[in-house]
Amino acid sequence: MAQLVVTISNVLVLSAMYILVASGFAFLFSILGILNFSHGAIYMIGAYFGYLLISSLGVHPWLALLISATAVALFGVFLERYCFRPFVGDFDRVVMVCLAITIILQTTINIMAGTRTLGLPPFAVGVFAFGAVSVSYERIVTFAIGALLLVGILWFVNRTKWGLQMQAIMQNHDGALLQGINVNRMSAAACAFGCGLAAVAGCLMGAFKGIGPFMGDLMLVKALMLVILAGLGSIGGIFFAGLLVGGLDAVLPILINGASSEAVGMGVILILLLIRPKGFFGHEA
């Protein structure tokens, strides 16, 4: 029973974090048509910025989480305006810009902090015990924050004016322009929104698993997997894909020893894509 509870908590935590990062990635792709391959590095920067605030400046972890998300969101506005917008529609140049951003950010962190794994202080200390079953408050808080943000994403996309305008751009870019929607403003908002979510996930996962200069590489792969499994252009499908990938990543290491669990998980994803090349809810990748 204890192993089952820990496994379920891992599934929920990993799924929530994957969905947060992939949602920001999908927003930018759906609105600008850009595959932001620097999204993993932005996730990493959010974690390191939170670590700097907490360890060097003594900021309270919760306040550091908020400041980190805000700062990285503003950085996202800068990226959209000066790095992405000038190259919209030019896939090759966008890829080169994203790779350049990734290398610059990773190299900067590598020089400043080294390659050793660092740990963010926990956002919640202690263990919740019920009989023979115990779950750390850190896992509970991480999942709770992720779940609240995911509900907020759904509300924002479906209930707010900006969210509806973003959906309009996703469905028909030219039609949205004709309706008077400011596409540039929505693009900047989507990039800020996505980068802020990545920073939150980076800080929470940093406390959960530790941080390193290349921690974003694996998360970028997971975000791509979620977006493709959901179907390119489907925001809602990311939630289902996130539960699937999070479940595989939490359960397979228990059943299969060593790094082979990651290969088996990737094989399962490939089989699903062979069966459904369009993804679960979108059009073909």
Secondary structure, 3 states (H helix, E strand, C coil): CHHHHHHHHHHHHHHHHHHHHHHHHHHHHHHHCCCCCCHHHHHHHHHHHHHHHHHCCCCCHHHHHHHHHHHHHHHHHHHHHHHHHHHCCCHHHHHHHHHHHHHHHHHHHHHHHCCCCECCCCCCCCEEEECCEEEEHHHHHHHHHHHHHHHHHHHHHHHCHHHHHHHHHHHCHHHHHHCCCCHHHHHHHHHHHHHHHHHHHHHHHHHHHCECCCHHHHHHHHHHHHHHHHCECCCCHHHHHHHHHHHHHHHHHHHCCCCHHHHHHHHHHHHHHHHCCCCCCCECC
